[in-house]
Amino acid sequence: MRRRGGGVVSVPGRRRPSRLQGPAGELRGRRRECEVLDRLIEAARAGESRVLVVHGEPGVGKTALLDYLVEHASGCRVARAAGVQSEMELAFAGLHQLCTPMLGRLQRLPAPQRAALRTAFGLGPGPPPDRFLVALAVLSLLAEVAEEHPLICLVDDEHWLDSASAQVLGVVARRLAAESVGLVFAARVPGDELAGLPELAVQGLEEADARALLDAVLTGPLDARVRDQVVAEAHGNPLALVELPWGLPPAELAGGFALPGTMPLAGRIEERFRRRLDALPADTRWLLQLAAAEPVGDPVRVWRAAERLGIATEAATPAAEAGLLEFGARVRFRHPLARSAAYRSASLQERQDIHRALAQVTDPKIDPDRRAWHRAQATPGPDEDVAAELERSAGRAQARGGLAAAAAFLERASMLTPGPARRTRRLLAAARVKRAAGALDAALGLLVAVEAGPLDALSAAEVEHLRGLIALVQRGPSDAARLLLSAARRLEPLDAGLARDTHLEALWAAIWAGDLGSPGGVVAAAEAARAAPPGPEPTRAVEILLEAFALRLTQGYATAAPLLTRALELSLALDVTNDEAGLWRWLAGGRASAIVALELWDAESWHALAAVQAQFARDTGALVHLQYALNFLAMAHLFAGELTTAARLVEEDRLIAEVTGNPQVGYAAMGLAAWQGQEEQASELIEASSQAARARGLGRMVSFADYASSVLYNGLGRHEAARNLAWRAFERDELGYGPYVVPELAEAASRTGDEALVRAALRWLSERTRAAPTEWALGIEARVRALLSEGGAAERHYLGSIAHLGRTHVRVQLARAHLLYGEWLRRQRRRVDAREQLRTAHDLLEAMGIEAFAERARRELEATGESARKRTVQTGDALTAQEAVIARLARDGLSNPEIGSRLFISARTVQYHLGKVFTKLAISSRAQLDRVLPSDLATTRPE
């Protein structure tokens, strides 16, 4: 066996149990549990992956079961790590333990994954990596290692893992599929990161096994009634059965006088360890306390610190003889409760002396953060030097993506800061990082501490700003908009640039709240933004966007159009890799900039911006931004008639939601189902999304749900329902929704004889085409004019609409223009002309998969005396959703690692699914996928 770092790598063979495992009888009565573990090993050997969460109270035998796995995993490679309570604030510490022996294969990972993992482990510089990109890198690394031998990964004391490691391993556990990897966690109570994973609950031993184990450790006779009491109070816990009688005189055991009965079991076991510590020589106790404070188990560091404290090497012998501590390649305690008992037994002064010694022997170049943490624990009161070192550690942790660790360093730094102003600054910084890490309640707690001290005007404004950002997640956009607007006004005389940024955040929150927010909230936020002082020179893209949106919402479209055009030009020219673009990316990650493009009816820019944002989010692992970018990109593909590609992007949004635990964004899913005409599925999805949006105060999403319903009902010919829903969305005048809503409103109103509504739609459109005469806008305007016209004028407008839309990528609207023109021709009794238009519409709509509108065209064709063939089911329909996505990505030329990165699975799992695809489609290579899979129309643009 070889031990390196925190991980253990075994080669084929069996391991001799350590004497610190306790008596061999610890696995007595564990046949069921051992059989489960045996099946996990066999699955890994068979090329499958299994995940198991072993949980139970302290001392119940979880670690012994992990040791069983190690002993029986012959032919497998084993990697092992354990959470350490004192390392919970060090980002990726547990993950580093597990992966260190595998880092020789780092170069085999895709570049973004390799860079993310190197940055997370502090092996190289780089921007803070996204947590899920790190998880994907770990998944790929495990799959690489498992290519040679099945891999068994064991994570003990998961409840003490640092949050970054726990989150990453939770994601990895959910994405394992066909990598020959077994991943086993042991925890007292599993963390939320492991919720829903397969579990193995370890209970106490049966009474007969408990009695046998107790008999094996007793050194003298025991009264039968006392034995019954010991067994009953131990509840079958092996460690309790071994430790409770330890060191007690036979007379006391025989009479039962020394058996505590009120303390919780874990407390009683720890108390027994404490008694054993008290019986040791003073230097030995101090050595145990020192070892308990050194979380890595580095024997060199422990002995160097011991030398500074004047502890001789002979002090280790009594600890080893007592079975409490073992010095080998690592320093190992008998049990985590023994470590806890040792650390707690030290007085405050002793702990400070121990941490001071450990800080002195920790290399500030190799391990500066652990040194800073030891220094902090050794410091009795305020110390600016130590606080500054902790602040530097926070910066390093944040650079590695360890937000929880960074917040812990900053919080501790604030406690040690002498000056109130600097203390406030550090508390604010800690609160910001806590919010970024998703620890919103903890961030609010820190803000309360900030407000308890002296606050200058800037700090008070920053507190309100943070409260607004937290409210956006916890309480909804309406409350967030109010707080952010107040913060922006406070910031105006203090920091003009930050004030402008905050005004944009407030406006964005108000836009999302829509009519579910405060009455007039959007206009109030827009007016406040316009009244704010200008930002710093040179003018930033965010300034133009803010001014353009504010003008559009207060002065109308015509006034805002020039600034909207400039904002679009700047967004298209923006280098998204530039740090100056940070806030722009936050808002424009496929959202604000795409809204500008939609306001200007610019389909090409809409697609280009969404595609760039999606690619940037993929490259950086910014998964929340990626979800929104994917939805905008999916809608762009949908309007281009590329519903297959749109469906793949919707599935990717769903996969990200599954991986991250965030809700699916869902806009494109609603739109796709509506355009496909899947009444039952679309209706359920739209209703569920609308209810969820109302509950969260997202008025903008409610408007989109109304739009999606209007598409569905227009396709099904239920024009009155479509008109009512489209009118409701139209009245709200949401930014960027015009190109969606107006065509539905005009068509539904025309079909129900509501000429006033059609004219209202035309007036709205005419204002846009005067300011932004794009082919898309002109095409829809001509179509609406045709709906209001008769005879030759109507025909000219229909032909003009088809001509304009034919010069765009908005193929769905081109197909519907042919449909409406054909329907009009049939009503004019021009059957031959009608057939040509209806056949074109039917063929386009059916090829796109827009079934309800295609059915409308088919019925109209039948009314002219011509029948249209029904669409045949594609071979690919037999594929599962994930198989279909993988097949299409493979068809488009992506490699297995690239597909894996896109779908958050390993390359080996991709290969596994492709094998199933090949079998189902009766093909033998990727080259044949293009022949058997349907292709999208108009796929000339890069995604």
Buried (B, 14 or more C-beta within 10 A) or exposed (E): EEBEBBBBBBEEEEBEBEEBBBBEBBBBBBEEBBEBBBEBBEBBBEBBBBBBBBBBBBBBBBBBBBBBBBBBBEEBBBBBBBBBBBBBBBBBBBBBBBBBBBBEBBEBBBEBBBBBBBBBBBBEEBBBBBBBBBBBBBBBBBBBBBBEBBBBBBBBBBBBBBBBBBBBBBBBBBBBBBBBBBBBBBBBEBBEBBEEBEBBEBBBBEEEBBBBBBEEBBEEEBEEEBBBBBBEBBBBBBBBBBBBBBEBEEEEBBEBEBBEEEEEBBBBBBBBBBBBBEEBEEBBBBBBBBBBBBBBBBBEBBBBBBEBBEBEEEBBEBBBEBBBBBBEEBBBBBBBBBBBBBBBBBEEEBBBBBBBBBBBBBEEEEBBBBBBBBBBBBBEEEBEEBBBBBBBBBBBBBBBBBBBBBBBBBBBBBBBBEEEEBBBBBBBBBBBBBBBBBBBEBBBBBBEBBEEEEBEEBBBBBBBBBBBBBBBEEBBBBBBBBBBBBBBBBBBEBBBBBBBBBBBBBBBBBBBBBBBBBEEBBEBBBBBBBEBEEBEEEEBBBBBBBBBBBBBBBEEBBBBBEBBBBBBBBBBEBEBEEEEBEBBBBBBBBBBBBBBBBBBBBBBBBBBBBBBBBBBBBBBBBBBBBBBBBBBBBBBBBBBBBBBBBBBBBBBBBBBBBBBBEEBBBBBBBBBBBBBBBBEBBBEBBEEBBEBBBEBBBBBBBBBBBBBBBBBBBBBEBBEBBBBBBBBBBBBBBBBBBBBBBBBBBBBBBBBEBEEBBBBBBEBBBBBBEBBEBBBBBBBBBBBBBBBBEEEEBBBBBBBBBBBBBEBBBBBBBBBBBBBBBBBBBEBEBBEBBBBBBBBBBBBBBBBBBBBBBBBBBEBBEBBEBEBEEBEEBBBEEBEEBBBBBBBBBBBEBBBBBBBBBBBBBBBBBBBBBEBBBEBBEBEEBEBBEEBBEEBBBBEBEB
